[in-house]
């Protein structure tokens, strides 16, 4: 992504991303200037809401220039929603599912959103650049929204791998549990970190991809229960390799964005946490946008004990963060 200030024709709309200098921002990126009345969790939803609330007779934005500084599924859906608001209204549900799969690694109730994100991501990479990706895919968006199920050459293999990974969770091969952050049991710091969801993978099984993690520990909307604030992904080492566990410690995949309905997740001071935990942990070469720390090699501490140690480490830093 390029983070240059926009200086082209006006009026202009920043559609996802964060482009300074535009007349209007419609984005969920942190530090955005999206008007409060349009805010939603995904930029696609923001664009759909803006179009819905816009007076059809209002010609102020009829010739607006729509800009973005990167290509991804949420960005593509946002741009297309602004360019084709009537068609976007028809396909809104499927567009939002695709955007959530891409930006928040959320599986949704069906596979269509994941299929769309896999296809758009693959074709965007094949295009060779962000500009080429938009030029290639914008004219075909409705074609994909209407018929993605029939384009299985684009998503079949990757979706099958995701289903296989989730089957390991459903069958109990990957053991999942939850450790509560009981603030009352601590006296050295106030506040809470949040519950930790734990996924323990047996030897030889790769760490679950983000879409499987979020399907295992889905985020619930206000009033529908409490989601987890942290996820500890553990992989057990075989006894032949010395035993122990390797760990990835992360926030839910949506936590990087500004959200309205998905609960705000406390940020983590990754460098300070790594300092507290010691040299067995690192903040380098992390996966995704919301990973905090991971182990360099295997450690002997068992998963639930490690989760409590991590809560304690974070709580000891709350006064520093405050």
C-alpha positions as CSV (number, residue, x, y, z in Angstrom):
1,X,0.0,0.0,0.0
2,X,1.1,3.5,-0.7
3,X,0.4,6.1,2.0
4,X,0.5,9.3,-0.1
5,X,-1.8,12.2,0.3
6,X,-4.5,12.4,-2.4
7,X,-4.3,15.5,-4.6
8,X,-6.5,14.6,-7.5
9,X,-10.0,15.7,-8.7
10,X,-12.7,16.6,-6.1
11,X,-15.0,15.5,-4.6
12,X,-13.1,12.3,-3.6
13,X,-13.9,9.4,-1.4
14,X,-11.4,7.2,0.5
15,X,-12.9,3.7,0.1
16,X,-11.2,1.5,2.8
17,X,-7.6,2.0,3.5
18,X,-6.5,5.4,4.8
19,X,-5.9,8.1,2.2
20,X,-5.4,11.6,3.5
21,X,-6.6,14.6,1.5
22,X,-9.9,13.0,0.2
23,X,-13.1,14.9,0.7
24,X,-14.8,12.0,2.5
25,X,-13.4,8.9,4.3
26,X,-15.4,5.7,4.4
27,X,-13.1,3.3,6.1
28,X,-12.7,1.2,9.3
29,X,-8.9,1.6,9.5
30,X,-7.7,3.1,12.8
31,X,-7.4,6.9,13.0
32,X,-10.0,7.4,10.3
33,X,-12.2,10.4,9.8
34,X,-15.3,8.5,8.8
35,X,-18.4,10.5,9.9
36,X,-20.0,8.9,12.9
37,X,-23.3,8.3,11.3
38,X,-21.8,5.9,8.7
39,X,-19.5,3.9,11.0
40,X,-19.8,0.1,10.8
41,X,-17.3,-2.7,11.4
42,X,-16.2,-3.3,7.8
43,X,-15.5,-0.7,5.2
44,X,-17.9,-2.6,2.9
45,X,-20.6,-2.1,5.4
46,X,-19.7,1.6,5.8
47,X,-20.0,2.1,2.0
48,X,-23.4,0.3,1.9
49,X,-24.7,2.4,4.8
50,X,-23.5,5.6,3.2
51,X,-25.2,4.7,0.0
52,X,-28.4,3.8,1.8
53,X,-28.5,7.1,3.7
54,X,-27.6,9.2,0.7
55,X,-30.4,11.1,-0.8
56,X,-31.0,9.7,-4.4
57,X,-31.5,13.3,-5.7
58,X,-28.2,14.5,-4.1
59,X,-25.8,15.0,-7.0
60,X,-22.9,16.2,-4.9
61,X,-21.2,12.8,-5.2
62,X,-22.3,11.8,-8.6
63,X,-18.9,12.4,-10.2
64,X,-16.8,11.6,-7.1
65,X,-13.4,10.0,-7.5
66,X,-13.2,6.8,-5.5
67,X,-9.6,6.0,-4.2
68,X,-7.9,3.3,-2.2
69,X,-4.2,2.7,-1.3
70,X,-4.2,-1.1,-1.4
71,X,-6.0,-4.1,-2.8
72,X,-7.9,-6.7,-0.8
73,X,-11.4,-8.1,-0.7
74,X,-12.9,-5.5,1.7
75,X,-11.3,-2.8,-0.4
76,X,-12.7,-4.3,-3.6
77,X,-16.2,-4.7,-2.2
78,X,-16.1,-1.1,-0.8
79,X,-15.0,0.5,-4.1
80,X,-17.6,-1.6,-6.0
81,X,-20.4,-0.7,-3.6
82,X,-19.7,3.0,-4.2
83,X,-19.5,2.7,-8.0
84,X,-22.6,0.4,-8.2
85,X,-24.8,1.2,-5.2
86,X,-28.0,-0.4,-6.6
87,X,-26.3,-3.6,-7.5
88,X,-24.5,-3.6,-4.2
89,X,-27.8,-3.4,-2.3
90,X,-28.8,-6.6,-4.1
91,X,-25.6,-8.5,-3.2
92,X,-25.0,-6.8,0.2
93,X,-25.0,-9.9,2.4
94,X,-22.6,-11.9,0.2
95,X,-20.3,-8.8,-0.1
96,X,-20.1,-8.4,3.6
97,X,-19.4,-12.1,4.1
98,X,-16.5,-11.9,1.6
99,X,-15.1,-8.8,3.3
100,X,-15.3,-10.3,6.7
101,X,-13.5,-13.5,5.5
102,X,-10.7,-11.3,4.1
103,X,-10.3,-8.6,6.7
104,X,-11.3,-10.4,9.9
105,X,-10.7,-14.1,8.9
106,X,-14.3,-14.9,9.8
107,X,-15.9,-18.0,8.2
108,X,-19.5,-17.0,8.5
109,X,-22.5,-19.3,8.3
110,X,-21.7,-20.6,4.9
111,X,-18.7,-21.0,2.6
112,X,-19.6,-18.3,0.0
113,X,-17.7,-15.5,1.7
114,X,-14.6,-17.6,2.1
115,X,-14.9,-18.8,-1.6
116,X,-15.1,-15.2,-2.7
117,X,-12.1,-14.0,-0.6
118,X,-10.0,-16.9,-1.8
119,X,-10.8,-16.1,-5.4
120,X,-10.3,-12.4,-5.2
121,X,-7.1,-12.8,-3.3
122,X,-5.7,-15.3,-5.8
123,X,-6.7,-13.3,-8.8
124,X,-5.4,-10.1,-7.2
125,X,-2.0,-11.6,-6.7
126,X,-2.0,-13.0,-10.3
127,X,-2.7,-9.5,-11.6
128,X,0.7,-8.3,-10.4
129,X,-0.2,-5.0,-8.8
130,X,-3.0,-3.3,-6.8
131,X,-3.9,-1.1,-9.8
132,X,-4.0,-4.1,-12.1
133,X,-6.1,-6.1,-9.6
134,X,-8.8,-3.4,-9.5
135,X,-8.7,-3.0,-13.3
136,X,-9.2,-6.8,-13.7
137,X,-11.7,-7.5,-11.0
138,X,-14.0,-4.5,-10.8
139,X,-15.8,-5.2,-14.1
140,X,-16.3,-8.8,-12.9
141,X,-17.5,-8.4,-9.3
142,X,-21.2,-9.2,-10.0
143,X,-20.1,-12.2,-12.0
144,X,-18.3,-13.6,-9.0
145,X,-21.0,-12.6,-6.5
146,X,-23.6,-14.4,-8.6
147,X,-21.7,-17.5,-9.5
148,X,-18.7,-18.1,-7.2
149,X,-20.0,-21.7,-6.4
150,X,-19.4,-22.6,-10.0
151,X,-15.8,-21.3,-10.1
152,X,-14.4,-24.0,-7.9
153,X,-11.1,-24.0,-9.8
154,X,-10.3,-20.8,-7.9
155,X,-11.1,-22.0,-4.4
156,X,-11.7,-25.7,-4.2
157,X,-8.3,-26.8,-3.0
158,X,-7.8,-24.1,-0.4
159,X,-11.4,-24.5,1.0
160,X,-10.9,-28.3,1.3
161,X,-7.8,-27.6,3.4
162,X,-9.7,-25.3,5.6
163,X,-12.5,-27.9,6.1
164,X,-9.9,-30.5,6.9
165,X,-8.3,-28.2,9.5
166,X,-11.7,-27.5,11.1
167,X,-12.6,-31.2,11.1
168,X,-9.6,-31.7,13.4
169,X,-11.2,-29.3,15.8
170,X,-14.7,-30.8,15.5
171,X,-13.4,-34.3,16.0
172,X,-11.4,-33.4,19.1
173,X,-7.9,-34.0,17.6
174,X,-7.2,-30.3,18.2
175,X,-8.2,-29.8,21.8
176,X,-9.9,-26.5,22.7
177,X,-10.5,-24.9,26.0
178,X,-10.9,-21.5,27.6
179,X,-9.1,-19.8,30.5
180,X,-11.1,-17.0,32.2
181,X,-9.4,-13.8,33.2
182,X,-10.6,-13.6,36.8
183,X,-9.6,-10.1,37.8
184,X,-10.5,-10.7,41.4
185,X,-7.6,-13.1,41.9
186,X,-5.0,-10.5,41.2
187,X,-3.9,-7.6,43.5
188,X,-0.9,-6.1,41.7
189,X,-2.9,-4.5,38.9
190,X,-6.4,-3.4,38.1
191,X,-8.5,-4.0,35.0
192,X,-8.8,-7.0,32.9
193,X,-7.2,-8.6,29.8
194,X,-10.0,-10.9,28.8
195,X,-10.5,-14.6,28.5
196,X,-8.0,-16.7,26.5
197,X,-9.1,-19.4,24.0
198,X,-6.7,-22.3,23.8
199,X,-6.1,-24.6,20.8
200,X,-3.7,-27.5,21.4
201,X,-2.5,-29.3,18.2
202,X,-1.0,-32.8,18.5
203,X,2.5,-33.5,17.1
204,X,2.7,-33.2,13.3
205,X,-0.4,-31.0,13.0
206,X,0.2,-27.5,11.8
207,X,-1.2,-24.6,13.7
208,X,-4.8,-23.8,12.7
209,X,-5.2,-21.0,10.1
210,X,-7.0,-17.9,11.2
211,X,-10.3,-18.8,9.6
212,X,-10.4,-22.0,11.6
213,X,-9.4,-20.1,14.8
214,X,-12.2,-17.6,14.4
215,X,-14.7,-20.4,13.7
216,X,-13.6,-22.2,16.8
217,X,-13.8,-19.0,19.0
218,X,-16.4,-16.8,17.2
219,X,-16.8,-13.3,18.3
220,X,-20.3,-12.6,19.6
221,X,-22.1,-9.3,19.3
222,X,-23.2,-7.4,22.4
223,X,-25.8,-9.2,24.4
224,X,-25.1,-12.6,22.9
225,X,-22.4,-13.8,25.2
226,X,-18.7,-13.1,25.8
227,X,-16.1,-13.8,23.2
228,X,-12.4,-14.3,23.9
229,X,-9.9,-11.4,23.9
230,X,-6.8,-13.5,23.3
231,X,-6.0,-16.8,21.6
232,X,-3.2,-19.2,22.5
233,X,-2.3,-21.5,19.6
234,X,-0.2,-24.4,21.0
235,X,1.5,-27.1,19.0
236,X,2.8,-30.1,20.9
237,X,6.3,-31.5,20.1
238,X,6.8,-35.2,19.9
239,X,8.8,-36.9,22.7
240,X,11.4,-37.8,20.1
241,X,12.0,-34.1,19.6
242,X,12.2,-33.4,23.3
243,X,8.5,-32.7,24.0
244,X,7.0,-29.4,25.1
245,X,4.9,-26.9,23.2
246,X,5.4,-24.1,20.7
247,X,3.0,-21.2,21.1
248,X,1.5,-18.3,19.2
249,X,-0.3,-15.7,21.3
250,X,-2.7,-13.3,19.5
251,X,-5.7,-11.1,19.6
252,X,-8.8,-12.0,17.5
253,X,-8.2,-11.2,13.8
254,X,-10.6,-8.3,13.7
255,X,-8.9,-6.4,16.6
256,X,-6.7,-4.3,14.3
257,X,-9.7,-2.3,13.0
258,X,-12.0,0.2,14.5
259,X,-15.3,-1.6,15.1
260,X,-18.7,-0.6,16.3
261,X,-20.4,-3.9,17.0
262,X,-17.5,-6.4,17.5
263,X,-16.2,-5.7,21.0
264,X,-13.1,-3.5,21.3
265,X,-10.1,-5.6,22.3
266,X,-7.4,-4.2,24.6
267,X,-4.2,-3.6,22.8
268,X,-1.1,-5.5,23.8
269,X,2.4,-4.1,24.4
270,X,4.1,-6.9,22.5
271,X,7.7,-5.7,23.2
272,X,7.0,-5.4,26.9
273,X,5.3,-8.8,27.1
274,X,8.2,-10.4,25.3
275,X,10.6,-8.7,27.8
276,X,8.6,-10.1,30.8
277,X,8.4,-13.6,29.3
278,X,12.1,-13.7,28.3
279,X,14.3,-14.9,25.5
280,X,12.1,-18.0,24.7
281,X,9.6,-15.6,23.1
282,X,9.9,-13.2,20.1
283,X,7.9,-10.5,18.4
284,X,9.5,-11.2,15.0
285,X,8.1,-13.1,12.0
286,X,4.6,-13.2,13.5
287,X,1.6,-14.3,11.5
288,X,-1.2,-11.9,10.6
289,X,-1.9,-8.4,11.9
290,X,-3.0,-9.3,15.4
291,X,-0.3,-11.7,16.7
292,X,1.4,-10.5,19.8
293,X,4.3,-12.9,20.6
294,X,5.3,-16.4,19.8
295,X,7.9,-18.9,21.2
296,X,11.2,-19.3,19.4
297,X,11.3,-23.0,20.1
298,X,9.5,-25.4,22.4
299,X,8.9,-24.7,26.1
300,X,7.8,-27.2,28.7
301,X,5.0,-25.2,30.3
302,X,1.6,-26.8,29.6
303,X,-1.1,-24.7,27.7
304,X,-3.5,-23.8,30.5
305,X,-0.6,-22.9,32.8
306,X,0.9,-20.8,30.0
307,X,-2.4,-19.0,29.4
308,X,-2.5,-18.0,33.1
309,X,1.1,-16.9,32.9
310,X,0.3,-14.7,29.9
311,X,-2.7,-13.1,31.7
312,X,-0.4,-12.4,34.6
313,X,2.3,-11.0,32.4
314,X,-0.2,-8.6,30.7
315,X,-1.8,-7.6,33.9
316,X,1.6,-6.6,35.3
317,X,1.9,-4.1,32.4
318,X,-1.5,-2.5,32.7
319,X,-0.2,0.4,34.8
320,X,2.5,1.0,32.1
321,X,-0.2,1.0,29.4
322,X,-2.5,3.3,31.3
